[in-house]
Amino acid sequence: MNKSGKTLIELNSLLDKWQTRLLLDGWDISIKIVEFNRTDYQQSGDIKVNLEQKKAVVLLTNMPFKDEEYVLVHELVHLLLWDLDTFSEKFVLKKSNTKLKGQHGAYMEKLEATVDHLTKILINSK
Ligand SMILES: [Zn+2]
């Protein structure tokens, strides 16, 4: 697969740096370069998390259009919030919770705004 932007070696060394800075040393985290095939929006990254095994895979696009370090840190901030996020999301998605019906989109927007804000703080203070 073609990869523009940083090499996997460069990305892995950024991962090492941020994993330590974010106190995620107890985690087994790897990077996988992928081709995102979404048609609704252009995706730059994603993260798959196994909380019990403390394992995570950061998926990064092979055709980056944003700063790749920023995207990597964004995904790692998702990992920091993962336990809280999945706990909260269950409530939002609960069928019996009629007050939160149809609010999943709003929840995701708030989550992304929070993750982005924290990412900016971290990137600016590196
Ligand atoms: Zn995100």
Boltz pocket constraint, residues with backbone or C-beta under 6 A from the ligand:
constraints:
  - pocket:
      binder: B
      contacts: [[A, 74], [A, 78], [A, 112], [A, 115]]
      max_distance: 6.0
